[in-house]
Amino acid sequence: MKNIIYLLLATFVLGVTSCIKPFDPEFDEKPVIFLEGYPGADKGFVMFKVMPAYSKSNKEVIVPFKPDITFSVNEDVILAECIDKEEGYYRADCDLHPGDKVRISVFSDGFTSAHAETVIPDAFPERKIDYIIERVGSDSCNVVHVTIGEKTDAYAYGVQICSESIYDMPDDHYEETFRYAGALYPTDFEYAEMSPMNLDAVDIEINGDYLWAWEGGMLDQGANTFSIQPYAYGTSSYDDFFVNEGDRVMYDEEGNPTMTYHYISKHKLVLYTMSEEFYKYRVASEYQKDYSTFTGFIAPSNYCYSNVENGFGAFAAVNLVETDWITKEFIENNR
């Protein structure tokens, strides 16, 4: 149960933690509505966040916020349930498919009504997957090759590695699941034939996890193969990335065995297709964070992006596909 709660929290957290969002676009003193959600990122429901946003230049302009939300899929209205009033989290139960148009409108007295819509992109293209060890100078590293077939019309693509560890101890059981973007490498080290993704991919964050993302048009520039590295240099074991299961022993400071527990480790790939507004909003957010280090937390205005009409934030579609857990059989069947 604890692990399920952690997983849900990781899914629900959209990167905004306060219940009032500060802003200062054009130093407008009037409060606006902030909206953020990623339809298609969760199966069977849509999570989104709605909150009031007040200008940093006039924080005294506080208007009671009582949102009235209309959520629809292909113009069919679906009930949006508030699950956390303090933090502004809402949930709408629905199954989404490629081509579905998802729209949201938020009304509240004292605020200009905010609207946003997005369309669920096609799933990640058909692909072949290979797993090998490659040499980089005197080092070696495990990499997964993903070769994309015919492209979809998605604006952008992305990839993550999902890692799950299960610990079965005598008095406890817990699981760890996280997603990360492994380093990307060219498909041919000897001749440095860089794939488009290696040259132009950006590392962006969603729901607290990083993924590599790149525009679909980049695939027209070269081979449609990229390599993602699950482990750091020096890893030489073929089995590190496959499903591993066995017993482990814990020792005390004197080297005496104290406990034996069962351990399972497994990995899979998480593949994304992204709408234009999803990609632009996430990349703009990363640029803002990158530049804040050098500009005293002031990001260049041209790095701001929002598809929320009369408000700000993003309501942006994504299509997420997960592979099976990676085994030697999985690799052989997907080549």
GUKOLRO-653171 format. One record per residue: x, y, z of N, C-alpha, C, CB in turn. Coordinates in steps of 0.05 Angstrom, whole numbers, padded with zeros to 5 digits, always signed. Glycine has a CB too. Layout:
XYZXYZXYZXYZ/...
This chain:
+00017-00024+00000+00000+00000+00000+00017+00025+00000-00019+00000+00024/+00039+00025+00016+00056+00048+00017+00068+00054-00010+00079+00044+00037/+00076+00033-00024+00088+00038-00051+00067+00050-00070+00099+00012-00062/+00042+00040-00068+00021+00051-00086+00017+00080-00081-00005+00035-00082/+00017+00088-00055+00013+00116-00048+00036+00133-00059+00012+00120-00018/+00060+00123-00057+00083+00138-00068+00080+00141-00098+00110+00124-00062/+00071+00120-00112+00068+00121-00141+00047+00141-00149+00062+00094-00152/+00025+00141-00134+00003+00160-00140+00012+00189-00135-00021+00154-00123/+00027+00193-00114+00037+00220-00108+00055+00230-00130+00051+00221-00081/+00072+00212-00140+00091+00219-00161+00076+00226-00187+00111+00196-00167/+00053+00212-00191+00037+00218-00214+00022+00244-00212+00017+00195-00219/+00013+00250-00187-00004+00273-00183+00011+00299-00182-00020+00270-00158/+00036+00298-00172+00051+00323-00168+00058+00334-00196+00076+00319-00151/+00049+00358-00202+00054+00370-00228+00075+00391-00228+00028+00381-00239/+00091+00392-00207+00113+00411-00206+00105+00437-00194+00123+00415-00234/+00081+00441-00184+00072+00465-00171+00063+00458-00143+00050+00479-00187/+00075+00471-00123+00071+00462-00096+00053+00480-00080+00096+00458-00083/+00052+00506-00086+00037+00525-00069+00009+00527-00080+00050+00552-00068/-00010+00536-00063-00038+00538-00071-00044+00566-00083-00057+00532-00048/-00024+00583-00083-00026+00609-00097-00002+00612-00114-00029+00633-00077/-00006+00616-00140+00017+00617-00159+00024+00647-00164+00010+00602-00185/+00048+00655-00158+00056+00683-00165+00063+00686-00194+00080+00692-00148/+00058+00709-00205+00065+00714-00233+00070+00744-00237+00042+00704-00252/+00080+00751-00260+00084+00779-00266+00086+00784-00296+00110+00790-00253/+00069+00771-00312+00069+00778-00341+00059+00806-00345+00053+00757-00357/+00076+00823-00357+00069+00851-00362+00061+00866-00337+00047+00852-00383/+00069+00856-00314+00063+00869-00288+00034+00875-00285+00079+00895-00286/+00017+00856-00294-00012+00860-00292-00020+00856-00262-00027+00839-00310/-00036+00875-00252-00044+00873-00224-00068+00856-00220-00049+00901-00213/-00082+00849-00241-00106+00833-00238-00099+00804-00235-00125+00838-00261/-00113+00790-00217-00107+00761-00214-00117+00746-00239-00120+00750-00189/-00103+00724-00245-00111+00707-00267-00113+00678-00257-00091+00709-00291/-00120+00660-00275-00123+00632-00268-00099+00617-00279-00150+00620-00279/-00087+00601-00261-00065+00583-00269-00076+00555-00273-00042+00583-00249/-00069+00542-00295-00079+00515-00301-00056+00498-00311-00102+00516-00322/-00053+00474-00301-00033+00455-00311-00043+00427-00310-00007+00457-00294/-00041+00413-00333-00049+00385-00334-00039+00373-00360-00080+00383-00333/-00036+00346-00359-00024+00332-00382-00042+00308-00390+00004+00322-00375/-00064+00313-00403-00082+00292-00411-00067+00271-00428-00106+00303-00427/-00072+00246-00421-00059+00224-00435-00036+00212-00420-00050+00233-00461/-00026+00226-00399-00004+00216-00384-00012+00194-00364+00010+00239-00368/-00038+00193-00358-00048+00173-00339-00071+00158-00353-00058+00186-00313/-00071+00132-00348-00091+00115-00361-00117+00115-00345-00080+00086-00364/-00139+00122-00359-00165+00120-00346-00174+00145-00332-00165+00098-00327/-00157+00166-00330-00165+00190-00317-00146+00213-00325-00166+00187-00286/-00154+00237-00319-00138+00261-00324-00135+00276-00298-00150+00279-00347/-00111+00282-00291-00105+00298-00267-00097+00326-00277-00082+00285-00249/-00108+00347-00263-00099+00374-00269-00101+00391-00244-00116+00386-00292/-00088+00414-00246-00087+00432-00223-00097+00460-00231-00058+00434-00212/-00114+00471-00215-00125+00498-00220-00122+00515-00195-00155+00496-00228/-00111+00539-00198-00107+00556-00175-00107+00585-00183-00080+00549-00161/-00111+00603-00164-00109+00632-00170-00080+00640-00172-00124+00649-00149/-00074+00659-00189-00047+00670-00191-00048+00700-00188-00035+00662-00219/-00032+00710-00170-00032+00739-00163-00005+00751-00171-00038+00743-00134/-00006+00776-00181+00019+00789-00189+00037+00794-00166+00012+00816-00203/+00063+00789-00170+00083+00795-00150+00084+00825-00144+00111+00786-00159/+00076+00842-00163+00078+00871-00160+00054+00882-00144+00079+00884-00187/+00034+00865-00139+00011+00874-00123-00002+00850-00110-00010+00890-00141/+00011+00840-00089+00001+00816-00076-00023+00822-00058+00023+00805-00058/-00030+00848-00055-00052+00854-00038-00079+00851-00052-00050+00883-00028/-00078+00847-00078-00103+00843-00093-00111+00814-00091-00100+00851-00124/-00125+00807-00070-00133+00780-00065-00163+00777-00069-00125+00771-00036/-00171+00760-00087-00199+00755-00094-00206+00726-00087-00205+00761-00124/-00228+00721-00072-00235+00693-00066-00238+00677-00091-00262+00693-00050/-00226+00653-00091-00225+00636-00115-00244+00612-00111-00196+00627-00121/-00266+00611-00126-00285+00589-00125-00289+00580-00154-00312+00598-00111/-00272+00563-00163-00273+00555-00192-00297+00538-00199-00248+00540-00199/-00308+00544-00222-00329+00527-00235-00316+00516-00260-00355+00544-00241/-00313+00490-00261-00297+00477-00282-00314+00461-00301-00275+00459-00270/-00311+00466-00327-00324+00449-00348-00302+00434-00363-00341+00467-00367/-00303+00408-00361-00283+00390-00373-00297+00373-00394-00268+00373-00352/-00286+00372-00418-00299+00356-00439-00279+00341-00456-00316+00374-00456/-00288+00319-00467-00273+00303-00486-00290+00300-00511-00264+00275-00475/-00281+00311-00534-00296+00311-00559-00324+00323-00554-00299+00282-00570/-00325+00344-00538-00349+00360-00532-00368+00345-00513-00363+00367-00557/-00361+00322-00504-00377+00308-00483-00367+00317-00456-00376+00277-00487/-00384+00329-00440-00376+00340-00414-00373+00317-00394-00397+00360-00404/-00351+00317-00379-00345+00297-00359-00341+00311-00332-00320+00280-00367/-00352+00299-00311-00350+00310-00285-00321+00311-00276-00366+00294-00265/-00312+00335-00266-00286+00338-00254-00289+00340-00224-00271+00363-00266/-00276+00322-00210-00279+00320-00181-00255+00332-00167-00283+00291-00172/-00259+00350-00148-00237+00361-00132-00228+00340-00112-00246+00387-00118/-00202+00334-00113-00191+00314-00094-00173+00327-00073-00176+00293-00109/-00165+00353-00077-00149+00367-00058-00155+00397-00061-00118+00361-00061/-00173+00407-00045-00182+00435-00048-00159+00454-00041-00205+00441-00030/-00143+00448-00021-00121+00465-00013-00101+00469-00035-00107+00453+00012/-00094+00448-00049-00073+00449-00070-00085+00452-00098-00056+00425-00069/-00111+00450-00100-00124+00455-00126-00123+00431-00145-00112+00478-00139/-00122+00407-00135-00120+00383-00153-00148+00373-00160-00104+00361-00140/-00152+00366-00185-00177+00356-00195-00172+00331-00211-00192+00377-00212/-00193+00314-00213-00191+00289-00228-00216+00286-00245-00186+00265-00209/-00213+00277-00270-00235+00270-00287-00230+00243-00298-00238+00291-00310/-00249+00225-00294-00246+00197-00303-00255+00194-00332-00262+00178-00285/-00236+00185-00349-00242+00181-00377-00220+00165-00390-00246+00208-00392/-00226+00151-00411-00206+00137-00427-00201+00154-00452-00216+00108-00435/-00176+00161-00456-00169+00178-00479-00155+00162-00501-00150+00201-00469/-00159+00170-00526-00148+00157-00549-00136+00177-00568-00169+00139-00563/-00118+00169-00585-00107+00188-00605-00129+00202-00620-00088+00173-00624/-00125+00228-00624-00145+00244-00638-00166+00257-00621-00158+00228-00658/-00169+00248-00596-00189+00260-00578-00182+00289-00572-00191+00243-00551/-00202+00306-00573-00198+00334-00566-00207+00339-00537-00213+00353-00585/-00189+00347-00520-00195+00351-00492-00195+00381-00487-00174+00337-00474/-00216+00391-00474-00219+00420-00470-00227+00425-00441-00241+00432-00489/-00218+00447-00430-00224+00454-00403-00229+00485-00402-00202+00446-00383/-00250+00492-00387-00256+00520-00382-00260+00524-00352-00282+00529-00398/-00248+00546-00342-00250+00551-00313-00262+00579-00309-00221+00549-00300/-00283+00581-00293-00296+00606-00287-00294+00611-00257-00325+00606-00297/-00291+00636-00249-00292+00644-00221-00296+00674-00219-00265+00636-00206/-00314+00683-00201-00320+00712-00199-00294+00727-00193-00341+00716-00176/-00290+00749-00207-00267+00766-00202-00243+00758-00220-00259+00765-00174/-00246+00736-00235-00224+00727-00253-00235+00726-00282-00213+00700-00244/-00218+00732-00301-00225+00727-00329-00226+00697-00334-00204+00741-00348/-00246+00688-00347-00249+00659-00352-00226+00649-00368-00276+00653-00366/-00215+00626-00360-00192+00614-00374-00201+00589-00389-00170+00607-00354/-00189+00585-00413-00195+00563-00430-00170+00550-00441-00215+00571-00452/-00171+00525-00446-00148+00511-00459-00158+00486-00472-00125+00505-00439/-00146+00478-00494-00153+00452-00507-00128+00440-00519-00175+00456-00528/-00129+00414-00522-00107+00400-00534-00117+00374-00546-00085+00393-00512/-00101+00362-00564-00109+00338-00578-00089+00315-00572-00112+00342-00608/-00099+00292-00564-00082+00269-00558-00067+00260-00583-00098+00246-00545/-00040+00260-00582-00025+00251-00606-00025+00221-00610+00004+00261-00605/-00016+00213-00634-00013+00184-00639+00007+00172-00620-00005+00179-00668/+00006+00145-00617+00025+00132-00600+00053+00132-00612+00016+00102-00595/+00073+00126-00596+00101+00125-00605+00102+00105-00628+00120+00116-00582/+00118+00112-00649+00119+00095-00673+00128+00067-00668+00137+00108-00694/+00123+00049-00686+00134+00022-00685+00164+00024-00684+00124+00005-00709/+00176+00006-00669+00205+00007-00665+00217-00020-00661+00212+00025-00641/+00244-00021-00666+00260-00045-00660+00278-00038-00637+00276-00054-00685/+00283-00057-00619+00299-00052-00595+00321-00072-00594+00281-00053-00570/+00345-00062-00588+00368-00079-00584+00383-00070-00560+00386-00079-00610/+00397-00089-00547+00412-00083-00523+00440-00095-00525+00397-00094-00497/+00460-00078-00524+00488-00087-00527+00506-00072-00509+00496-00084-00557/+00531-00080-00508+00552-00065-00494+00569-00052-00515+00569-00084-00477/+00574-00026-00512+00590-00011-00531+00615+00000-00517+00574+00012-00543/+00636+00002-00532+00661+00013-00522+00664+00042-00527+00685-00002-00535/+00672+00057-00507+00678+00085-00510+00706+00089-00499+00657+00104-00495/+00726+00090-00518+00753+00091-00509+00761+00066-00494+00758+00116-00492/+00771+00069-00469+00778+00046-00453+00755+00036-00436+00802+00053-00435/+00732+00050-00437+00709+00042-00421+00688+00028-00437+00697+00067-00408/+00670+00015-00424+00647+00003-00437+00622+00011-00423+00650-00028-00438/+00600+00011-00437+00574+00018-00425+00552+00002-00438+00569+00048-00427/+00532-00004-00422+00508-00017-00432+00490+00004-00446+00492-00031-00410/+00480-00002-00469+00462+00016-00483+00439+00001-00495+00477+00032-00505/+00416+00014-00497+00393+00004-00511+00390+00019-00537+00368+00005-00493/+00390+00005-00559+00385+00018-00585+00355+00017-00591+00401+00004-00608/+00343+00039-00598+00315+00040-00607+00315+00052-00635+00298+00058-00587/+00305+00036-00654+00303+00045-00682+00274+00049-00688+00317+00025-00701/+00267+00074-00696+00239+00081-00701+00232+00074-00730+00235+00111-00695/+00208+00064-00733+00198+00059-00760+00186+00084-00772+00177+00036-00760/+00163+00081-00785+00151+00104-00798+00141+00124-00776+00127+00095-00815/+00147+00149-00780+00139+00169-00760+00109+00173-00759+00153+00196-00766/+00100+00183-00735+00073+00192-00733+00073+00222-00738+00061+00185-00705/+00050+00235-00735+00050+00264-00738+00052+00279-00712+00024+00272-00752/+00063+00266-00692+00068+00279-00666+00088+00302-00669+00077+00259-00645/+00085+00322-00652+00103+00345-00654+00131+00338-00642+00092+00369-00638/+00131+00321-00622+00157+00314-00609+00155+00286-00597+00164+00335-00587/+00178+00275-00590+00181+00249-00579+00198+00250-00553+00192+00228-00599/+00195+00229-00537+00211+00229-00513+00215+00200-00503+00199+00245-00490/+00235+00196-00486+00241+00169-00476+00252+00171-00447+00262+00155-00494/+00244+00152-00431+00253+00148-00404+00260+00119-00399+00232+00158-00383/+00275+00114-00378+00279+00087-00368+00263+00085-00341+00309+00080-00363/+00247+00065-00339+00232+00060-00314+00246+00037-00300+00202+00053-00319/+00254+00042-00275+00268+00022-00259+00251+00015-00234+00296+00032-00250/+00248-00011-00229+00233-00019-00206+00249-00039-00190+00206-00032-00214/+00251-00035-00164+00265-00053-00145+00245-00062-00124+00290-00039-00132/+00245-00088-00118+00227-00100-00098+00244-00113-00076+00207-00120-00111/+00238-00106-00051+00253-00117-00029+00234-00133-00011+00267-00094-00012/+00238-00159-00009+00222-00176+00008+00239-00184+00032+00212-00201-00007/+00235-00170+00055+00250-00175+00079+00233-00191+00099+00259-00148+00092/+00245-00203+00119+00230-00219+00138+00207-00203+00151+00249-00229+00159/+00212-00178+00158+00192-00162+00172+00181-00139+00155+00203-00152+00197/+00187-00138+00130+00179-00115+00114+00179-00122+00084+00197-00090+00119/+00163-00107+00069+00163-00109+00040+00159-00081+00029+00140-00129+00030/+00176-00073+00011+00172-00047-00002+00184-00047-00030+00185-00025+00015/+00174-00029-00046+00181-00027-00074+00190+00002-00080+00158-00036-00092/+00208+00004-00098+00218+00030-00108+00214+00031-00138+00248+00035-00099/+00201+00052-00147+00198+00056-00176+00205+00085-00183+00169+00050-00185/+00222+00088-00202+00229+00115-00211+00235+00115-00241+00252+00127-00195/+00233+00139-00253+00239+00142-00281+00262+00162-00285+00214+00150-00297/+00278+00157-00304+00301+00175-00309+00308+00174-00338+00325+00168-00291/+00323+00194-00347+00333+00195-00374+00363+00188-00375+00328+00223-00387/+00369+00164-00385+00397+00157-00387+00411+00173-00408+00399+00127-00393/+00437+00174-00407+00453+00190-00427+00449+00178-00455+00483+00190-00419/+00448+00195-00474+00444+00186-00502+00470+00186-00517+00423+00204-00516/+00473+00167-00535+00499+00164-00549+00493+00159-00579+00515+00141-00538/+00512+00166-00596+00509+00161-00625+00508+00131-00629+00532+00173-00641/+00498+00123-00652+00495+00095-00658+00521+00082-00668+00473+00091-00679/+00541+00099-00674+00566+00088-00684+00589+00105-00672+00567+00088-00715/+00601+00096-00651+00622+00111-00638+00646+00116-00656+00631+00098-00612/+00653+00096-00672+00678+00097-00687+00677+00120-00707+00683+00071-00702/+00654+00123-00720+00652+00144-00741+00636+00168-00731+00640+00133-00766/+00628+00167-00706+00613+00190-00694+00589+00198-00711+00632+00214-00690/+00574+00179-00721+00550+00185-00736+00528+00191-00716+00542+00161-00755/+00525+00217-00710+00507+00226-00690+00478+00225-00700+00514+00254-00680/+00460+00213-00685+00432+00214-00693+00421+00241-00685+00416+00191-00679/+00398+00249-00697+00387+00275-00690+00382+00279-00660+00361+00279-00705/+00373+00257-00647+00367+00260-00619+00392+00266-00603+00354+00234-00608/+00415+00254-00610+00439+00259-00595+00448+00289-00597+00461+00241-00605/+00443+00301-00620+00452+00328-00624+00433+00349-00612+00455+00334-00653/+00407+00343-00613+00387+00364-00607+00368+00357-00584+00372+00370-00631/+00369+00334-00572+00351+00328-00551+00354+00346-00527+00354+00298-00543/+00333+00350-00512+00334+00366-00488+00324+00349-00465+00317+00392-00490/+00335+00354-00442+00328+00340-00418+00307+00356-00403+00353+00335-00399/+00282+00346-00402+00261+00360-00389+00249+00344-00366+00239+00368-00409/+00234+00357-00349+00223+00344-00325+00193+00345-00326+00234+00358-00300/+00181+00323-00319+00152+00322-00316+00146+00304-00293+00138+00311-00342/+00129+00314-00275+00121+00299-00251+00146+00291-00234+00105+00274-00258/+00166+00308-00235+00190+00303-00219+00210+00284-00231+00182+00293-00193/+00204+00273-00254+00222+00254-00268+00232+00266-00294+00208+00227-00273/+00256+00259-00301+00268+00270-00325+00264+00252-00349+00298+00276-00321/+00262+00264-00373+00261+00248-00397+00275+00264-00419+00231+00242-00405/+00285+00249-00439+00297+00261-00462+00275+00266-00482+00320+00244-00475/+00275+00290-00494+00254+00297-00513+00266+00311-00538+00232+00315-00500/+00254+00306-00561+00264+00319-00585+00241+00323-00605+00287+00303-00598/+00243+00344-00621+00223+00350-00641+00222+00328-00662+00227+00377-00653/+00197+00322-00671+00194+00302-00692+00208+00309-00718+00165+00298-00698/+00210+00334-00725+00223+00342-00750+00253+00336-00750+00220+00371-00754/+00265+00332-00726+00293+00325-00726+00299+00298-00738+00303+00326-00697/+00278+00281-00738+00283+00254-00749+00288+00255-00779+00259+00237-00743/+00281+00277-00792+00286+00279-00821+00315+00285-00827+00268+00301-00833/+00331+00290-00806+00359+00299-00810+00379+00275-00811+00367+00318-00789/+00370+00251-00804+00389+00229-00803+00375+00203-00796+00411+00235-00783/+00391+00184-00788+00381+00158-00781+00362+00160-00757+00404+00138-00774/+00341+00143-00757+00321+00144-00737+00327+00125-00714+00294+00137-00748/+00353+00123-00706+00362+00106-00685+00375+00123-00663+00381+00084-00695/+00368+00118-00638+00382+00130-00616+00390+00109-00595+00365+00153-00603/+00410+00116-00579+00420+00098-00559+00416+00110-00531+00449+00090-00564/+00404+00096-00513+00401+00106-00486+00416+00089-00467+00371+00108-00478/+00431+00101-00449+00450+00087-00431+00437+00083-00404+00477+00101-00429/+00432+00059-00395+00420+00055-00369+00438+00058-00346+00407+00028-00368/+00464+00054-00350+00483+00055-00328+00508+00071-00336+00491+00027-00318/+00523+00079-00315+00547+00096-00320+00569+00079-00332+00556+00108-00293/+00590+00093-00341+00613+00080-00352+00625+00060-00332+00635+00100-00360/+00636+00039-00343+00648+00018-00326+00630-00006-00323+00655+00030-00299/+00604-00003-00329+00586-00026-00327+00592-00045-00350+00557-00017-00328/+00597-00070-00344+00604-00089-00364+00587-00114-00364+00633-00097-00361/+00569-00116-00345+00553-00140-00343+00528-00138-00361+00544-00145-00314/+00523-00158-00377+00500-00158-00394+00474-00159-00378+00501-00181-00414/+00475-00170-00354+00451-00176-00339+00441-00152-00323+00456-00199-00321/+00456-00131-00321+00449-00109-00303+00422-00096-00311+00470-00088-00303/+00416-00096-00336+00392-00082-00345+00368-00101-00348+00397-00068-00371/+00373-00127-00348+00351-00147-00350+00339-00152-00323+00362-00173-00362/+00316-00167-00323+00304-00173-00297+00322-00192-00281+00276-00187-00302/+00327-00183-00257+00345-00199-00239+00329-00205-00214+00371-00183-00232/+00332-00230-00204+00319-00239-00180+00337-00258-00165+00292-00252-00187/+00337-00254-00138+00353-00271-00122+00354-00262-00093+00382-00273-00132/+00369-00277-00076+00371-00270-00048+00396-00253-00043+00372-00296-00031/+00394-00235-00024+00417-00219-00015+00420-00222+00015+00413-00189-00023/+00445-00218+00023+00452-00221+00052+00462-00194+00062+00473-00243+00056/+00452-00187+00086+00462-00163+00099+00481-00171+00121+00438-00146+00111/+00502-00155+00126+00523-00161+00145+00525-00139+00166+00550-00167+00131/+00535-00146+00190+00540-00125+00210+00569-00114+00205+00537-00136+00238/+00577-00096+00223+00604-00083+00220+00627-00103+00221+00607-00062+00240/+00622-00126+00234+00643-00146+00237+00642-00166+00215+00641-00159+00264/+00624-00163+00196+00623-00181+00173+00606-00206+00178+00650-00190+00166/+00590-00206+00199+00573-00229+00205+00546-00225+00191+00570-00233+00235/+00535-00246+00179+00509-00244+00166+00487-00239+00186+00503-00269+00149/+00470-00219+00180+00448-00212+00199+00421-00217+00188+00451-00183+00207/+00418-00217+00161+00392-00221+00150+00395-00228+00120+00375-00196+00153/+00377-00245+00111+00375-00252+00083+00348-00242+00073+00379-00282+00078/+00348-00229+00050+00323-00219+00038+00322-00224+00009+00318-00189+00044/+00298-00225-00002+00294-00230-00031+00293-00203-00046+00269-00247-00036/+00306-00202-00069+00308-00177-00084+00302-00181-00114+00337-00165-00081/+00286-00163-00125+00280-00164-00154+00286-00137-00166+00250-00172-00159/+00300-00136-00188+00305-00111-00202+00297-00114-00231+00336-00103-00200/+00283-00094-00242+00274-00097-00270+00271-00069-00282+00248-00113-00273/+00273-00068-00309+00272-00042-00323+00254-00045-00348+00300-00033-00331/+00244-00022-00356+00230-00020-00382+00232+00008-00393+00199-00028-00379/+00225+00012-00418+00227+00038-00430+00199+00051-00430+00237+00036-00459/+00199+00077-00426+00174+00093-00427+00177+00112-00451+00169+00108-00400/+00160+00109-00471+00163+00124-00496+00140+00144-00499+00164+00104-00520/+00146+00168-00506+00126+00190-00507+00123+00200-00535+00134+00212-00488/+00098+00207-00543+00093+00226-00564+00080+00250-00552+00076+00213-00587/+00087+00274-00562+00079+00299-00548+00065+00318-00567+00103+00312-00536/+00045+00331-00557+00033+00353-00572+00052+00377-00572+00005+00361-00560/+00047+00396-00590+00064+00419-00592+00064+00435-00566+00055+00437-00615/+00041+00439-00554+00040+00455-00530+00054+00441-00506+00011+00461-00523/+00053+00414-00506+00067+00399-00484+00097+00404-00486+00061+00369-00486/+00108+00400-00510+00137+00402-00514+00146+00431-00509+00144+00394-00543/+00132+00451-00520+00141+00478-00517+00139+00488-00488+00124+00497-00534/+00118+00480-00473+00115+00488-00445+00137+00476-00428+00088+00480-00435/+00142+00449-00432+00162+00436-00415+00190+00447-00421+00161+00406-00419/+00196+00451-00447+00223+00461-00454+00226+00490-00444+00227+00461-00485/+00205+00506-00446+00207+00534-00436+00211+00534-00406+00181+00549-00443/+00198+00516-00392+00202+00514-00363+00231+00507-00356+00183+00493-00350/+00243+00488-00371+00270+00481-00366+00289+00504-00372+00278+00456-00383/+00284+00519-00394+00301+00542-00400+00299+00563-00377+00292+00555-00426/+00276+00566-00366+00273+00585-00344+00290+00577-00321+00244+00588-00336/+00289+00551-00314+00305+00541-00292+00335+00544-00298+00298+00512-00286/+00343+00537-00322+00371+00539-00329+00381+00568-00327+00376+00528-00358/+00366+00587-00338+00375+00614-00338+00373+00628-00311+00359+00630-00358/+00357+00617-00293+00354+00630-00267+00380+00629-00251+00332+00616-00251/+00397+00610-00257+00423+00608-00244+00440+00632-00250+00437+00582-00251/+00438+00642-00274+00455+00663-00284+00443+00691-00283+00465+00657-00311/+00416+00692-00280+00403+00718-00282+00388+00726-00257+00384+00718-00306/+00394+00713-00235+00381+00720-00210+00351+00713-00210+00384+00749-00205/+00345+00689-00221+00318+00679-00221+00299+00696-00239+00307+00678-00193/+00310+00709-00259+00294+00723-00279+00299+00710-00306+00301+00754-00279/+00279+00697-00317+00282+00683-00342+00275+00702-00365+00265+00658-00344/+00289+00700-00388+00282+00716-00411+00253+00712-00419+00300+00709-00435/+00239+00734-00426+00211+00732-00432+00204+00714-00455+00199+00760-00437/+00223+00712-00475+00217+00696-00498+00218+00666-00492+00237+00702-00520/+00225+00658-00468+00225+00630-00460+00199+00623-00446+00249+00623-00442/+00180+00641-00443+00155+00636-00431+00136+00624-00452+00143+00661-00418/+00120+00605-00444+00100+00594-00463+00076+00584-00447+00113+00570-00479/+00053+00589-00458+00028+00579-00446+00007+00576-00468+00018+00599-00424/-00010+00556-00466-00032+00553-00485-00059+00558-00471-00031+00525-00498/-00058+00570-00447-00082+00576-00432-00092+00604-00440-00077+00574-00402/-00115+00605-00452-00126+00630-00461-00137+00646-00436-00150+00626-00481/-00128+00671-00433-00135+00689-00411-00124+00679-00384-00166+00691-00409/-00105+00661-00385-00092+00653-00360-00064+00645-00366-00107+00629-00347/-00052+00629-00350-00025+00618-00357-00021+00591-00345-00003+00637-00348/+00000+00577-00355+00004+00549-00349+00002+00533-00375-00016+00539-00328/-00006+00508-00373-00008+00492-00397-00028+00469-00392+00019+00481-00406/-00044+00464-00412-00061+00440-00412-00053+00426-00438-00092+00448-00411/-00036+00406-00436-00021+00396-00459-00021+00366-00460+00008+00407-00457/-00028+00355-00483-00031+00326-00487-00005+00312-00491-00050+00321-00510/-00005+00287-00482+00018+00269-00486+00007+00241-00489+00039+00271-00463/+00021+00224-00504+00013+00196-00507+00037+00179-00497+00005+00188-00536/+00032+00164-00476+00053+00149-00462+00050+00120-00467+00053+00155-00432/+00072+00107-00476+00072+00078-00481+00095+00066-00465+00075+00072-00511/+00090+00044-00451+00110+00030-00436+00115+00003-00449+00102+00026-00406/+00141-00004-00452+00147-00031-00462+00143-00052-00440+00176-00032-00473/+00145-00077-00447+00146-00098-00427+00173-00096-00412+00144-00126-00440/+00174-00110-00389+00199-00110-00375+00221-00123-00392+00196-00126-00348/+00244-00112-00392+00265-00120-00410+00278-00146-00401+00286-00098-00413/+00276-00166-00417+00290-00191-00413+00305-00198-00439+00269-00214-00406/+00321-00219-00439+00334-00227-00463+00314-00236-00484+00354-00250-00457/+00292-00249-00475+00271-00257-00493+00257-00233-00505+00250-00275-00479/+00252-00213-00489+00240-00188-00499+00256-00176-00522+00235-00168-00477/+00283-00174-00517+00300-00162-00537+00299-00179-00563+00329-00160-00527/+00301-00205-00560+00301-00223-00584+00275-00220-00600+00305-00252-00576/+00253-00217-00585+00226-00216-00599+00221-00188-00611+00204-00223-00579/+00237-00168-00604+00231-00141-00614+00252-00131-00633+00229-00122-00590/+00271-00147-00641+00291-00139-00660+00280-00137-00688+00315-00158-00659/
